[in-house]
Amino acid sequence: MNAVKDYWEQELSDVPTQFELMVDRKKKVMNWESIATSKLIIMDGKEQLIYDFCNKRNIDISEVFIASYYILLHRISNEKDIVVGVDGEHHLLPMKMTVHNHLPFSQFVVDINNKLNQTRDYEKMYSIDYLNDVNCHSSFNAKKTFSYTSMDWFVQADEHIVAKIHYDESFVDSRAMYKLVRHYEKLLIGLLSNPEAAVGKIDILLDEDRLAYELLNHTKADMDHFKTILDMFNHTVKKHPNHVALSADNIQYTYQELDEQINSVAHTLIERNICKGDFVSILMERSVEVVISLMAIMKVGAAYIPLDPEHPEDRNRYIISDSNSKIVITKRVYTHLVQEMFQNKVEDVLYYEDSLHHRTTDMGCNVEPDDLAYIIYTSGSTGKPKGTLIHHRGVMNLCPSIRDTYDLTSDDIVLQFSSFNFDASVYEMFGAFYSGAQLHLINQEERISIESFADIIEKKAITCIPLIPTVFFNQLATHLSAIGLAKFNTVRAVGTGGEALTSEIAKLFIDRFKPDLKVMNLYGPTECTAVTSSFEVKKNTIEGLSIVPIGKPYKNYEMYIVNACNQLCPLYNPGEILIKSIGVAEGYLNQPEKTKEVFIQNPFDSFSKHRFYKTGDIGRLLPDGNIEYISRKDAQVKIRGFRIEIGEIENGLSSYESIQDVAVIVKENMLIAYYTTIDAEPISVTALKNFLRQSVPQYMIPHHFCFLEKMPISPTGKMDRKKLDTYNFHAYLAEKSELVCPVSDTEKKVHAAWKEILKLESISTTDHFFEIGGDSLSIMEILVILKPSFPNIKIGDFYQYDTVQQLSKRLEETKNEGSKVVHQDRDIKSLSPYPKMLRGQAISIKKEYHKSILLTGSTGYLGSHILYDLLKNTNDTIYCLLRDGNRSRLLSIMYAYFQDIKEHELQRIYIVKGDLAQPRLGLNSIEYVNLQQKIDRIIHCGAEVKHHGNRSHFQCVNVESTASLLNLIEPISDAQFFYISTLGVPEDLALSNQYQIYPFDAEVSLENVYTNSKLEAEKKVHEQSEWVSSTIYRMGNLVGNSINGQFQLNVNNNAFYRMLKAMILLGKAPQVDWYVDLTPIDYASKYIVGSIIKGMDQNRLMHVCNPIQITYDQMIDYLVDYGYDIELLDETAYYDWLFNGEGKHKEGLQLAMAQLEGDGAKNSNYMFNHSPSDVICHEPNKEFFHKLIDHAVSIGYFPKGN
């Protein structure tokens, strides 16, 4: 029976919870009052095809029908794994098939037959309700359907072949269903006519689909009379010599003056022997000098390569080397940078300042349309950037479309936003020059601050903003002030692109800006000369859409949606976007293999010489002739819910000093890294993991590192990843100790559990858990196995005793310690702040003038709310310490929590890139002193908040960081230090009978690594309070805000919410006497910030919690009232039930494991006395509690109540 259950669990482990039928109907909530039926005769007159096919192969006709149905669902959804409900003996059986595009239909029918037999065999042996939880969105020929699906198909052959479909009209409407059946008919005929052809190559297009592509790509137009960018520019100079051509901050040039500047640099380039066909790099900040330089480079027949001095030096050095740039144009301010790159070879560098006094006369040029104009490097999946080769003809084809999109004339003033190392700059710059308009370069501040952006628009009377990034467009839509909006009075048109634009944001933008403002959504890869298509955004054109379309192709561009076999996809059906145009790049510099992969011959006409570019973007064609962008088709995998970029991991590892080759593959839901080394010696796994942690997040660290003497190579000379996939990775693990087998019964049980969960064939009892693939999630899975035999095993044991031998010995030592259940007396005990005063003198500090504030933990739940309240209630500048220094990440978190945050408020945030785990916060001496001079207050909110882990890690991050921050601020006059701690400290002190002991005594410690680290940090604050005025805020159980119940983004990291989820999923909870604190996050934040503003409570210890705490029984009643069935069991009975070995909800059981160690319900009978405040706290009544549950349900963390 277990084998059968294992079959179903394995079979349905990856079944998608949703199936998106790509049709012209927005999916609604199921409503079975809207069931409809369609009945159509198909293959009329061609029935013999199916009879001949079945007779020849002795196949049942129904298997042909269902095999074709699976292929249809694959083709219209772009999903490989398709689940269809089929008729069983007692159930509607979910049958999963993986559709491979290159498999012939004749083989797929055989596979269907085998799978049907296997599925029905297992159903006969296993007839419990396990299958009822599976989402079957469609069924086929299921005569005994026990419950409706969204779409039930019946196809039978009698006198005619008839397709009859019962379907929910909220899932698909009648018109779309009729079209779907016609696609099925065409597919069926195609498969039967060509049974040995790959199923992905069968044409399923209807006449209306084909007509839609013809209309979409009716774009052929005569080329302009300008052959090259230089022809165009020279024409503009002659036509508008005195018009302003280029401006920035305090400088501007007319077209005549600009041409003279260009000629001056061009003469210098000729003197430096730069000629036609050469490559020249430009290393400068965004400036008019870049425009002059790139035009001069093209004028001598060379191609320009823009570089950004802010980019990593290694990247710029690689581009210069890869392109074999003959010279680099830069400014003297970058002397040190270029000298390092060129090892003082001055002949390879041209300083812009040295070209200013040369002749300004035109030297003429001999440039052809097919000559390269520029090379722009984009990120590559290999980790190295790739250079895209763009010709003059592509740019000149684009220019008329830019002019027509915005109705540009010589009277326009065009805003230039993009960095020149992005192709958007091509669109802005040459669109303006083609029209004789003025191009104005905004400065860095104006590219960051939307209010400064509005200022320059008004100051320069900008008329056209051709292309700003989607993220900046979003900020304008949501956060630009009313004053800023009024400054857009002169702007006629604005365009955006780079990412998917939501209709919600677009509508907001249209509503807030003037009604006659033209808004364009643009799309185009670098490989196709900047922009390929455009869509004019109006309210009526985006009604009913969640994402704004990317529109229709420009002149002489064609766009197609194809499947993996390059077959055209019908209307609505997703596929990869292909682009054909004279604007398609020549390819990638020095990357023939990559060029061949994505620049392909015409897939629809083998005799055509036109090439297509495979964008890697997934889109679909809508019936109105516009294309909708859906997603990227990248080298991504998903491990335990995380999307992972394999190339990013490989690139990080390949930079390790002695690594030669590296390949990362996915096997058994794990990341396996294979590598070779220069010295043919393996590298310590610990060293590799620590090195990789510097560049990728924890979830992207491979589970195993395998050392190879040499990489397998395919016949084409590439790394053979398919061969790696066949390797038994256990045999190549980089660190293999002598295999020590388990001896005692305890060792054997622990050993078996590790092997099962870590999926390892062999483990030595001396292997370290975290070095062989163990992580926090696998600990929970192992606890489920071991807890019944070893009820005293703890999560922390895996960190302290991390081998089978050590853990087994620990379990032997504790097996006789008895149950953890401790029954306290029933008297209610109140925990007040103790001690109320720190070592320093009780004072109040109210200064007229303060320096700035340093805030740690600003991306955390409480930290972000403190930051918000500081921005709203003070005028202070706030320095935020971030390990990655990523301002965008912080802002995205702020926008997620707070819809009313203003751009001018966010301008008061400054980022300090530093690390709490590093000495002196990871700052160099100059950064450290500079920070000291700017601040006089620190709010230390950052911490490692997990309740389990390595004790030394908590000591480093939570304790030593506090000491570092105190040392930072100690020399500052009238400095203030505000430390955020937890009420877990006094509670754990009380539970361990240490509450009456002075907590700051050196010998006092706690068992839990988290609360102990917070206590140790409090001791540091207490010791320093004689010199640094300090306040300790012990925070209660922080929950969602009091307005709408919104909780932290990473809700699964919160112990309280995990406890509630365990109760809900298991339907049972222990009966305990416990007072539950529910502290709204907005109350907690306002309490702290209000206290800081008033300057009160220096050198005090404060309790910040809800003044009212509810009983545990009240909380359970609130859950039951919401609709959850929860049975309370005596603690002993609960533990017996939890470990009785009977089947239970897997996630609920794993969550319950952590609850047994202090994260869950407690028999403590302690209440917290809150420190007084004039901030009002929401009463923790049923209404408030249900608000919290509503939010958790809305984000899918809690299931819905009954």
Buried (B, 14 or more C-beta within 10 A) or exposed (E): EEEBBEBBEEBBEEBEEEBBBBBEBEBEEEEEEEBEEBEBEBBEEBBEBBEEBBEEBEBEBBBBBBBBBBBBBBBBBBBEEBBBBBBBEEBBBBBBBEBBBEBBBBEBBBBBBEBBEEBBEBBEEBEEEBBEEBBBBBBBBBEEBEEBBBBBBBBEBEEEBBBBBBBBBBBBBEEBBEBBBBBBBBBBBBBBEBBEBBBBBBBBBBEEBEEBBEEBBEBEEEBBEBBBBBBBBBBBBEEBBEBBBBBBEEEBBBBBBBBBBBBBBBBBBBEBEBEBEBBBBBBBBBBBBBBBBBBBBBBBBBBBBBBBBEBEEEBBBBBBEBBEBBBBBBBEEBEEBBEEBBEEEEEBBBBBEBBBEBEBEBEEBEBEBEBBBBBBBBEBBEBBBBBBBBBBBBBBBBBBBBBEBBEBEBEBBBBBBBBBBBBBBBBBBBBBBBBBBBBBBBBEEBBBBBBBBBBBBBEBEBBBBBBBBBEBBBBBBBBBBEEBBEBBEEBBBBBBBBEBBBBBBBBBBBEBBEEEBBBBBBBBBBBBBBBBBBBEBEEEBBEEBEBBBBBBBBBBBBBBBBBBBBBBBBBBBBBBBBBBBBBBBBBBBEBEEBBEEBBBBBBBEEEEEEBBBBBBBBBBBBEEBBBBBBEEBEEEBEBEEEEBBBBBBBBBBBBBEBBBBBBBBBBEEBBBBBBBBEEEEBBEBEEBBEBBEEEBEEEBBBBBBBBBEEBBEEEEEEBBBEEBEEBEBBEBBBBBEEEBEBEBEBBBBBBBBBBEBBBBEEBBBEBBBBBBBBBBEBBBBBBBBBBEBBBBBBBBBBBEBBBBBBBBBBBBEBBEEEEEBEEBEEEEEEBEBBEEEBBBEEEEBEEEEBBBBBBBBBBBBBBBBBBBBBBBEBEBBBBBBBBEBEBEEBBEBBBEBBEEBBBBBBBBBBBBBBBBBBEBBBBEEEBBEEBBEBBBBBBBBBBBBBBBBBEEBBBBBBBBBBBBBBBBBEEBEEBBBBBBBBBBBBBBBBBBEBBEEEBBEEEBEBEBBBBBBBBBBBBBBBBBBEBBBBBBBBBBBBBBBBEEBBBBBEBEEBBBBBBBBBBBBBEBBBBBBBBBBBBBBBBBBBBBBBBBBEBBBBBBBBBBBBBBBBEBBBBBBBBBEBBBEBBBBEBEEBBEBBBEEEEBBEBBBBBBBBBBBBBBBBBBBBBBEBBEBEBEBBEBBBEBBBBBBBBBBEEEBBEEBE
